């Protein structure tokens, strides 16, 4: 079934980032189209997470800018990025281990809550009505991710693959237009990877969410991505469809180590 890829929603232009004298990214440009799954791949230390951190407002690049839905920024602020509809999962799980699955995913709704903190704490009047609406949304996400049996379970007691699913759920709770996934399948077994692939494809298909994905598993990337950008030592060495990238001599040499 073919899907419709829209116009450019996110445009990364000439981004350079250094830490001290070390160049993490050198003059990187690429774009992301609405409703596509866009993968960023490359060997360890290629600059993939640094790139996501620039888009997400965690790092401020020394050069270049990022355009999101027609607005151009030289620096993205993390809060502003979230308000604009960009959510993110992390390579190292940043979940609240002692809190339940439901409460972890509820934290992803914070930006959408209009009541002040006092009213939320007292669960009074409008705040209580609002919380019920948010809770319904969270229950939908829990159903979607097939984690209903664990709703009340503290996240720290769940197996790793399910914790990754909760992390995805928390990002989805923001109802993002663009979802940034930083190695969502790292450390998973084959079955867990297959499940996560299915959820990413469903998020993209059913919710219409644009996905930007960092992933090491080349099989996964080639299966689910619409377009792939390849980084190596902070430089862009390839960009195109999975087939184009697979045939790119520079990409082959970076992955097989023949160029270094």
C-alpha positions in Angstrom: 0.0 0.0 0.0 1.6 3.3 -1.0 1.3 6.3 1.2 1.4 10.0 0.3 4.5 11.8 1.3 3.8 15.5 1.8 5.9 18.7 1.6 9.1 19.4 3.6 8.1 19.8 7.3 11.7 20.0 8.7 14.7 21.4 6.9 18.2 21.1 8.4 20.6 23.5 6.7 24.4 23.7 7.0 24.5 22.6 10.6 28.0 22.5 12.2 28.6 21.6 15.8 31.9 21.5 17.8 32.8 20.6 21.3 36.0 22.3 22.2 38.2 21.6 19.1 36.3 18.4 18.2 33.9 18.7 15.3 30.8 16.6 15.9 28.9 17.8 12.8 30.3 19.5 9.6 28.0 21.4 7.3 25.1 18.9 7.4 22.0 19.5 5.3 18.9 17.3 4.7 15.2 17.6 4.9 12.3 15.6 6.2 8.9 15.4 4.4 5.6 15.2 6.1 4.4 11.6 6.8 7.7 9.9 5.9 9.9 7.7 8.0 13.4 9.3 7.6 16.3 7.3 9.0 19.7 8.7 10.1 22.4 6.0 10.0 26.1 5.8 10.4 28.8 4.0 12.4 29.4 4.7 16.1 30.6 8.3 16.6 29.2 9.5 13.3 27.2 12.3 14.9 23.7 10.9 14.7 22.6 11.6 18.3 24.3 15.1 18.1 22.1 15.8 15.0 19.0 14.8 16.9 20.1 16.9 19.9 20.3 20.0 17.5 16.8 19.4 16.1 15.5 18.8 19.7 17.1 22.0 21.1 19.5 20.2 23.5 22.6 21.4 21.6 23.1 24.8 20.0 25.0 24.5 16.7 27.7 27.0 15.9 26.5 27.3 12.3 23.5 26.7 10.2 19.8 26.7 11.0 16.7 24.5 11.2 13.4 25.3 9.6 10.2 23.7 11.0 6.9 24.3 9.2 8.3 27.4 7.5 9.8 29.0 10.6 13.6 29.3 10.7 15.6 29.0 13.9 19.4 29.3 14.5 18.8 27.7 17.8 15.8 25.5 18.9 14.7 25.7 22.5 13.7 22.3 24.0 10.4 23.6 25.4 9.5 25.5 22.3 10.3 22.4 20.1 7.9 20.4 22.2 5.2 23.1 22.0 5.6 23.1 18.2 4.9 19.4 18.1 8.2 17.6 18.1 8.5 14.7 20.6 11.6 12.5 21.3 12.5 9.2 22.8 16.0 8.6 24.2 18.7 6.0 23.7 19.1 5.6 27.5 15.6 5.3 28.9 14.7 8.4 30.9 11.5 6.9 32.5 10.4 7.3 36.1 11.1 3.8 37.3 9.0 3.9 40.5 5.9 5.3 38.7 3.3 3.2 36.9 3.1 2.8 33.2 0.0 5.0 33.1 1.6 7.8 35.2 4.8 7.7 33.0 2.7 8.2 29.9 0.6 10.9 31.6 3.8 13.0 32.1 3.8 13.3 28.3 0.5 15.2 28.5 1.9 18.0 30.7 2.3 20.5 27.9 -1.4 20.0 26.9 -2.7 20.6 30.4 -4.2 24.1 30.8 -5.0 24.0 34.6 -2.4 25.4 36.9 -0.4 23.0 39.1 -2.3 23.7 42.3 -5.6 22.8 40.6 -4.1 19.7 39.1 -2.7 18.7 42.6 -6.2 19.3 44.2 -7.9 17.6 41.2 -10.6 20.2 41.6 -13.3 21.3 39.1 -12.0 22.1 35.7 -8.7 20.4 36.5 -10.4 17.1 37.3 -12.5 17.2 34.1 -9.3 18.0 32.1 -7.4 15.2 33.7 -10.2 12.7 32.7 -9.8 13.8 29.1 -6.0 13.3 29.2 -6.4 10.0 31.0 -8.7 8.8 28.2 -6.0 9.7 25.6 -3.4 7.9 27.6 -5.6 4.8 27.8 -5.9 4.9 24.0 -2.1 4.9 23.7 -1.8 2.0 26.2 -4.3 0.0 24.1 -2.5 1.0 20.9 0.9 -0.2 22.3 -0.7 -3.4 23.7 0.5 -2.8 27.3 -3.0 -2.9 29.0 -1.9 -5.7 31.5 0.9 -3.4 32.8 -1.1 -0.1 33.2 -0.6 0.0 37.0 2.9 -1.8 37.1 5.9 0.3 38.1 8.0 0.8 35.0 11.1 -0.4 36.7 9.6 -3.9 37.0 9.0 -4.3 33.3 11.3 -6.1 30.9 13.5 -3.8 28.8 11.5 -4.2 25.5 8.3 -3.1 27.3 10.0 -0.1 29.0 11.0 1.0 25.5 7.3 0.8 24.5 6.4 3.0 27.5 9.0 5.5 26.4 7.4 5.5 22.9 4.0 5.9 24.6 5.1 9.0 26.6 6.4 10.6 23.4 3.1 9.8 21.6 1.1 11.4 24.5 2.3 14.8 23.2 0.4 14.0 20.0 3.5 15.1 18.0 3.6 16.0 14.3 7.3 14.8 14.3 8.6 12.0 16.4 12.4 11.7 16.9 13.4 8.1 17.8 17.0 7.6 19.1 17.8 4.0 18.6 14.4 2.7 19.6 15.5 -1.0 19.1 18.9 -0.9 20.8 19.4 -3.9 23.0 16.2 -5.7 21.9 15.9 -9.3 20.8 14.4 -10.2 17.3 10.8 -10.5 18.5 11.0 -7.2 20.4 12.4 -5.5 17.3 9.6 -6.8 15.1 7.0 -5.5 17.6 8.7 -2.1 17.7 8.9 -1.9 13.9 5.2 -2.6 13.7 4.4 0.1 16.2 6.6 2.7 14.3 4.9 1.8 11.0 1.4 2.0 12.7 2.2 5.4 14.3 3.3 6.7 10.9 0.3 5.2 9.1 -2.6 5.6 11.5 -1.6 8.8 13.2 0.1 10.3 10.2 3.1 11.1 12.4 6.4 12.0 10.6 9.2 9.9 12.1 12.9 10.6 12.2 14.8 7.5 13.3 18.3 6.7 14.4 18.9 3.0 14.1 21.9 0.6 13.9 20.1 -2.4 12.5 20.5 -1.9 8.8 17.8 -4.5 8.0 15.3 -2.6 10.0 16.3 0.7 8.4 16.0 -0.7 4.9 12.7 -2.3 5.6 10.8 0.6 7.2 12.4 3.9 5.9 11.3 6.0 3.0 14.6 7.9 2.8 17.9 7.5 4.6 20.7 10.1 5.4 24.1 8.6 6.2 26.7 10.3 8.5 30.3 9.3 9.0 32.7 11.2 11.2 30.2 14.1 11.4 29.9 14.5 7.6 27.1 13.5 5.3 28.2 10.8 2.9 24.8 9.6 1.5 21.2 10.6 1.2 18.4 8.9 -0.7 16.0 6.0 -0.8 17.2 2.8 0.9 18.1 1.3 -2.5 20.2 4.3 -3.5 22.0 4.4 -0.2 22.7 0.6 -0.3 24.4 1.1 -3.6 26.4 4.2 -2.6 30.2 3.3 -2.7 31.0 5.8 0.1 28.4 4.3 2.3 29.6 0.8 1.6 33.2 1.7 2.4 32.1 3.5 5.7 30.2 0.4 6.8 32.8 -2.2 5.7 35.7 -0.1 7.0 37.5 -0.1 3.6 37.7 3.7 3.5 39.5 4.2 6.9 
